[in-house]
Amino acid sequence: DEAKRAEILSTLLPRTLVRALVHMLLYGMHHEAVAYSDKRESDVSARRISSLVDRSISALGSVMDGFGAGGEDVECDYDVCEALSQAMSNRVQVVPRARVAQLMQERATDKLRTEVQAMLDEGLLELSHPTERITT
C-alpha cells in the first residue's frame, strides 16, 4: 500500500518539487525574520509570511513523506537536510532554528501517521472521539 502510494506520487510529482519547496521555505523563513525584525513593517504582512511558512513546512513534510513511502526516504531526507544545512552554514539567509525544528516535528508526525492509522483500523487503539489533522 505504501509502495503503491509512493509510486503514484512519483509519477504525478517530479522529484524537483522537493527542491522547489525547500527553496520556497528558505525564502519565506528569511523574509519572515526580516519582517519581524523591521519595525516599520505592519504586523499583517509578517503574519501572512508566517502563515505561508507554516503551510510550506506542512507541504514539504507531506511531500517528503510521500516520496519516502517507496523506500527513497533516506535520499529525500538527505537532500532536504543538506539544503537546510548549507543555508545555515553560508549565513547569507536567516534560517531560524525553531522553523527547522518545526519541519522536523512535522516530518516525524507524518512518518508515524500511517502506523497509527493501521493500529486504529485493527482496533489496537481506541479513541473516545475521532480526530482530524488541523493546520494553523
C-alpha positions as CSV (number, residue, x, y, z in Angstrom):
1,D,0.0,0.0,0.0
2,E,2.8,2.5,0.9
3,A,4.9,1.5,-2.1
4,K,1.9,1.9,-4.4
5,R,1.2,5.4,-2.9
6,A,4.8,6.4,-3.4
7,E,4.8,5.1,-7.0
8,I,1.7,7.2,-7.7
9,L,3.2,10.2,-6.1
10,S,6.4,9.9,-8.1
11,T,4.5,9.7,-11.4
12,L,2.4,12.7,-10.6
13,L,5.1,14.9,-9.0
14,P,8.6,15.5,-10.1
15,R,11.5,15.0,-7.7
16,T,12.5,18.6,-8.3
17,L,9.3,19.6,-6.3
18,V,11.2,18.8,-3.1
19,R,14.0,21.2,-4.1
20,A,11.5,23.9,-5.0
21,L,9.6,23.5,-1.7
22,V,12.9,23.7,0.2
23,H,13.9,26.9,-1.6
24,M,10.4,28.4,-1.1
25,L,10.7,27.6,2.6
26,L,14.1,29.1,3.0
27,Y,13.0,32.2,1.1
28,G,9.9,32.5,3.3
29,M,11.8,32.0,6.6
30,H,14.3,34.7,5.6
31,H,11.5,37.2,4.8
32,E,9.7,36.2,7.9
33,A,12.7,37.0,10.1
34,V,13.2,40.3,8.2
35,A,9.5,41.3,8.6
36,Y,9.6,40.7,12.3
37,S,12.9,42.5,12.8
38,D,11.8,45.5,10.8
39,K,9.6,47.6,13.0
40,R,8.4,49.7,10.0
41,E,6.6,46.7,8.5
42,S,2.9,46.2,9.5
43,D,2.0,43.1,11.5
44,V,-0.3,42.0,8.8
45,S,2.5,41.3,6.3
46,A,4.5,39.5,8.9
47,R,1.6,37.3,9.8
48,R,0.9,36.5,6.2
49,I,4.5,35.5,5.7
50,S,4.4,33.3,8.8
51,S,1.2,31.6,7.5
52,L,2.9,30.9,4.2
53,V,6.0,29.5,6.0
54,D,3.7,27.2,8.1
55,R,2.0,26.0,5.0
56,S,5.2,25.4,3.2
57,I,6.5,23.3,6.2
58,S,3.4,21.3,6.1
59,A,3.6,20.8,2.3
60,L,7.3,19.9,2.4
61,G,6.7,17.4,5.2
62,S,3.8,15.7,3.3
63,V,5.8,15.5,0.0
64,M,8.8,14.1,1.9
65,D,6.5,11.5,3.5
66,G,5.0,10.6,0.1
67,F,8.4,10.2,-1.6
68,G,9.7,8.3,1.4
69,A,7.0,5.7,1.4
70,G,8.6,3.9,-1.5
71,G,12.0,3.4,0.1
72,E,13.6,6.7,-1.1
73,D,13.1,8.1,2.4
74,V,16.8,8.5,3.1
75,E,17.6,10.1,-0.2
76,C,14.8,12.7,0.1
77,D,15.5,13.4,3.8
78,Y,19.2,13.8,3.0
79,D,18.5,16.3,0.2
80,V,16.4,18.4,2.4
81,C,18.8,18.3,5.4
82,E,21.7,19.1,3.1
83,A,19.9,22.2,1.6
84,L,19.0,23.4,5.1
85,S,22.5,22.8,6.4
86,Q,24.0,24.8,3.5
87,A,21.7,27.7,4.1
88,M,22.5,27.8,7.8
89,S,26.3,27.5,7.1
90,N,26.7,30.1,4.5
91,R,24.9,32.7,6.6
92,V,23.5,34.6,3.5
93,Q,20.0,33.7,4.6
94,V,18.4,33.8,8.0
95,V,17.3,30.3,8.9
96,P,15.5,30.2,12.3
97,R,16.2,27.0,14.3
98,A,12.6,27.0,15.6
99,R,11.3,26.7,12.0
100,V,13.8,23.9,11.2
101,A,12.6,22.1,14.4
102,Q,9.0,22.6,13.3
103,L,9.8,20.9,10.0
104,M,11.5,18.0,11.9
105,Q,8.4,17.6,14.0
106,E,6.1,17.7,11.0
107,R,8.2,15.0,9.3
108,A,8.2,12.8,12.4
109,T,4.5,13.1,12.7
110,D,4.0,12.2,9.1
111,K,6.2,9.1,9.5
112,L,4.0,7.9,12.3
113,R,0.7,8.7,10.7
114,T,0.3,5.5,8.7
115,E,1.3,3.3,11.6
116,V,-1.2,4.9,13.9
117,Q,-3.9,4.7,11.3
118,A,-3.2,1.0,10.9
119,M,-3.4,0.5,14.6
120,L,-6.7,2.3,14.7
121,D,-8.0,0.2,11.8
122,E,-7.0,-3.0,13.5
123,G,-8.7,-1.9,16.8
124,L,-5.4,-1.8,18.7
125,L,-6.1,1.8,19.7
126,E,-9.4,3.3,20.7
127,L,-10.2,6.9,20.8
128,S,-13.2,8.5,22.6
129,H,-13.7,10.8,19.7
130,P,-12.4,10.9,16.1
131,T,-9.6,13.3,15.3
132,E,-8.6,15.2,12.2
133,R,-5.5,17.0,11.1
134,I,-5.5,20.7,12.0
135,T,-3.1,23.1,10.4
136,T,-2.5,26.5,11.8
